[in-house]
Amino acid sequence: MERLQIPRESIISRPLKFQSLQDCLVPIPSGPRKRSGAPNRPNIDKTLGKHNPLSILVVDDSFVNISVCTRILELYGYSGIDSAVNGMQATEMAERKRYDLILLDLQMPGEY
């Protein structure tokens, strides 16, 4: 990660939690975060994709996971989300286009 200059806080661990993805997409408000004992239903800003456009690539060997991730991003107003089913395909796509966000399954089979 250091060689690629990717800060540790920009990596979301797997399994992907809805709140982790929201924290990555939505700017952090200033001041401390309040945590209550009971989990709250997340507020979904359906216009986030319009106000904060991102070029997004989803990489997973499971078509179901790609569909779920894409649908969650669409809830936030993102469209035109690209996907790849293996590391080689993802690498080729990232060489052709600059992505602002790549959601990558780090435990896919095969070589990269």
C-alpha positions in Angstrom: 0.0 0.0 0.0 2.9 2.4 0.8 4.4 1.7 -2.6 1.1 2.7 -4.3 0.7 5.7 -2.0 -2.7 4.5 -0.8 -3.5 5.7 2.7 -4.8 3.0 5.0 -7.9 5.0 5.9 -9.0 4.9 2.3 -9.3 1.1 2.4 -12.6 -0.4 3.3 -12.3 -3.9 4.9 -14.4 -6.8 3.7 -17.1 -7.8 4.2 -18.3 -4.5 3.0 -20.7 -2.8 5.4 -23.2 -0.2 4.2 -21.9 2.3 6.8 -18.3 1.8 5.6 -19.3 2.6 2.0 -21.3 5.6 3.1 -18.4 6.9 5.2 -16.2 6.6 2.1 -18.7 8.4 -0.2 -20.0 11.1 2.1 -17.7 13.8 3.4 -17.0 13.6 7.1 -18.7 16.5 9.0 -16.5 18.5 11.2 -16.5 17.8 14.9 -16.8 14.4 16.7 -19.2 11.8 15.5 -22.0 10.9 17.8 -22.6 7.2 18.3 -25.8 6.0 19.9 -26.4 2.6 21.4 -29.0 1.6 18.8 -28.0 1.5 15.1 -29.7 4.2 13.1 -31.0 3.8 9.6 -28.5 5.6 7.3 -29.7 8.8 5.6 -29.3 8.2 1.9 -28.6 11.3 -0.2 -30.0 10.3 -3.5 -28.4 13.4 -5.1 -24.8 12.7 -3.9 -23.8 11.4 -7.4 -25.0 14.6 -8.9 -23.2 16.9 -6.4 -20.1 14.7 -6.0 -19.6 12.9 -9.3 -17.2 10.0 -9.3 -16.0 7.6 -11.9 -16.4 4.2 -10.2 -15.1 0.7 -10.9 -16.5 -2.4 -9.0 -14.3 -5.5 -9.2 -15.5 -8.8 -8.0 -15.6 -12.4 -9.3 -19.2 -12.7 -8.1 -21.9 -11.1 -10.3 -24.2 -11.0 -7.3 -21.7 -8.9 -5.4 -21.2 -6.6 -8.4 -25.0 -6.2 -8.7 -25.5 -5.4 -5.0 -22.6 -2.9 -4.9 -23.9 -1.2 -8.0 -27.4 -1.0 -6.7 -26.2 0.6 -3.4 -24.2 3.2 -5.4 -27.2 3.9 -7.6 -29.2 4.6 -4.4 -26.8 7.5 -3.9 -27.4 8.8 -7.4 -24.4 7.3 -9.1 -24.7 5.9 -12.6 -22.5 4.6 -15.3 -20.7 2.4 -12.9 -18.1 0.1 -14.6 -17.4 -3.4 -13.4 -14.8 -6.1 -13.9 -14.9 -9.8 -12.9 -11.1 -10.3 -12.5 -7.9 -8.5 -11.7 -6.6 -8.6 -15.2 -9.7 -7.0 -16.6 -9.7 -4.4 -13.9 -6.1 -3.5 -14.5 -6.8 -3.1 -18.3 -9.8 -0.9 -17.6 -7.9 1.3 -15.1 -5.1 1.8 -17.7 -7.7 3.1 -20.2 -9.7 5.2 -17.8 -8.9 7.1 -14.6 -11.2 6.0 -11.8 -11.9 8.1 -8.7 -13.1 5.0 -6.7 -12.3 1.3 -7.2 -14.1 -1.1 -5.0 -12.1 -4.3 -5.3 -12.5 -7.8 -3.9 -9.0 -8.6 -2.6 -9.5 -12.3 -2.4 -10.4 -13.2 -6.0 -8.9 -16.3 -7.6 -6.4 -16.0 -10.4 -3.3 -13.9 -11.2 -3.1 -10.2 -11.5 
